[in-house]
Amino acid sequence: KQFLRYCLHQIRQNLILNYSNDSSLAQLTEREKVFSSKFSPFINHLNVEDLMLELEKAYTCVNQNVNPKILFMDLSIKK
């Protein structure tokens, strides 16, 4: 569950970073900022809603005791 929460956090912060071009608005560590400088261009209004929905759905499924191996496999092959 923590990994999924972290993924949701990263997507939110990278969306902010992508649209603001001001790294002070994003709440990231120095190591995350290095990663986000390369990752944030791929997060935009066209895909962020789908990404967030799938991660939130996965989080809900983990709370309902779904097998995590199957869940992450399913999540990794979705478009």
C-alpha positions as a Markdown table, in Angstrom:
| # | Residue | x | y | z |
|---|---|---|---|---|
| 1 | Lys | 0.0 | 0.0 | 0.0 |
| 2 | Gln | 2.9 | 2.3 | 0.8 |
| 3 | Phe | 4.4 | 1.8 | -2.7 |
| 4 | Leu | 1.1 | 2.7 | -4.4 |
| 5 | Arg | 0.7 | 5.8 | -2.2 |
| 6 | Tyr | 4.3 | 6.8 | -3.1 |
| 7 | Cys | 3.5 | 6.3 | -6.8 |
| 8 | Leu | 0.4 | 8.6 | -6.5 |
| 9 | His | 2.5 | 11.2 | -4.7 |
| 10 | Gln | 5.1 | 11.1 | -7.4 |
| 11 | Ile | 2.6 | 11.5 | -10.2 |
| 12 | Arg | 1.0 | 14.5 | -8.4 |
| 13 | Gln | 4.3 | 16.1 | -7.8 |
| 14 | Asn | 5.6 | 15.5 | -11.3 |
| 15 | Leu | 2.4 | 17.0 | -12.8 |
| 16 | Ile | 3.0 | 20.1 | -10.7 |
| 17 | Leu | 6.6 | 20.2 | -11.8 |
| 18 | Asn | 5.7 | 19.7 | -15.5 |
| 19 | Tyr | 3.3 | 22.6 | -15.6 |
| 20 | Ser | 4.9 | 25.0 | -13.2 |
| 21 | Asn | 8.6 | 24.7 | -14.2 |
| 22 | Asp | 9.3 | 25.8 | -10.6 |
| 23 | Ser | 10.9 | 23.0 | -8.6 |
| 24 | Ser | 10.1 | 24.8 | -5.3 |
| 25 | Leu | 6.4 | 24.1 | -5.7 |
| 26 | Ala | 6.9 | 20.3 | -5.8 |
| 27 | Gln | 7.5 | 18.6 | -2.5 |
| 28 | Leu | 10.4 | 16.4 | -3.5 |
| 29 | Thr | 13.7 | 15.3 | -2.0 |
| 30 | Glu | 16.9 | 16.0 | -3.9 |
| 31 | Arg | 17.1 | 12.5 | -5.2 |
| 32 | Glu | 13.5 | 12.6 | -6.3 |
| 33 | Lys | 14.1 | 15.9 | -8.1 |
| 34 | Val | 16.8 | 14.3 | -10.2 |
| 35 | Phe | 14.4 | 11.5 | -11.2 |
| 36 | Ser | 11.6 | 14.0 | -11.8 |
| 37 | Ser | 13.6 | 16.2 | -14.1 |
| 38 | Lys | 13.5 | 13.3 | -16.6 |
| 39 | Phe | 10.1 | 11.8 | -15.6 |
| 40 | Ser | 7.9 | 14.9 | -15.4 |
| 41 | Pro | 7.7 | 15.6 | -19.2 |
| 42 | Phe | 5.8 | 12.3 | -19.6 |
| 43 | Ile | 3.1 | 13.3 | -17.1 |
| 44 | Asn | 0.5 | 15.6 | -18.6 |
| 45 | His | -3.2 | 16.3 | -18.8 |
| 46 | Leu | -3.7 | 13.5 | -21.4 |
| 47 | Asn | -2.5 | 10.6 | -19.2 |
| 48 | Val | -2.6 | 11.8 | -15.6 |
| 49 | Glu | -6.2 | 11.0 | -15.0 |
| 50 | Asp | -5.9 | 7.4 | -16.3 |
| 51 | Leu | -2.7 | 6.8 | -14.3 |
| 52 | Met | -4.3 | 8.1 | -11.1 |
| 53 | Leu | -7.4 | 6.1 | -11.6 |
| 54 | Glu | -5.6 | 2.8 | -12.1 |
| 55 | Leu | -3.3 | 3.4 | -9.1 |
| 56 | Glu | -6.2 | 4.3 | -6.8 |
| 57 | Lys | -8.1 | 1.2 | -8.0 |
| 58 | Ala | -5.0 | -0.9 | -7.3 |
| 59 | Tyr | -4.8 | 0.7 | -3.8 |
| 60 | Thr | -8.4 | -0.2 | -3.1 |
| 61 | Cys | -7.9 | -3.8 | -4.3 |
| 62 | Val | -4.9 | -4.2 | -2.0 |
| 63 | Asn | -7.1 | -3.0 | 0.9 |
| 64 | Gln | -9.5 | -5.8 | 0.0 |
| 65 | Asn | -6.8 | -8.4 | 0.2 |
| 66 | Val | -6.2 | -9.0 | -3.5 |
| 67 | Asn | -3.1 | -11.0 | -4.3 |
| 68 | Pro | -0.4 | -8.3 | -4.8 |
| 69 | Lys | 1.6 | -10.3 | -7.4 |
| 70 | Ile | -1.5 | -10.6 | -9.6 |
| 71 | Leu | -2.5 | -7.0 | -9.0 |
| 72 | Phe | 0.9 | -5.6 | -10.0 |
| 73 | Met | 1.1 | -7.9 | -13.0 |
| 74 | Asp | -2.2 | -6.6 | -14.2 |
| 75 | Leu | -1.3 | -3.1 | -13.5 |
| 76 | Ser | 2.0 | -3.4 | -15.4 |
| 77 | Ile | 0.4 | -4.6 | -18.6 |
| 78 | Lys | -2.4 | -2.0 | -18.8 |
| 79 | Lys | -2.2 | 0.7 | -21.4 |
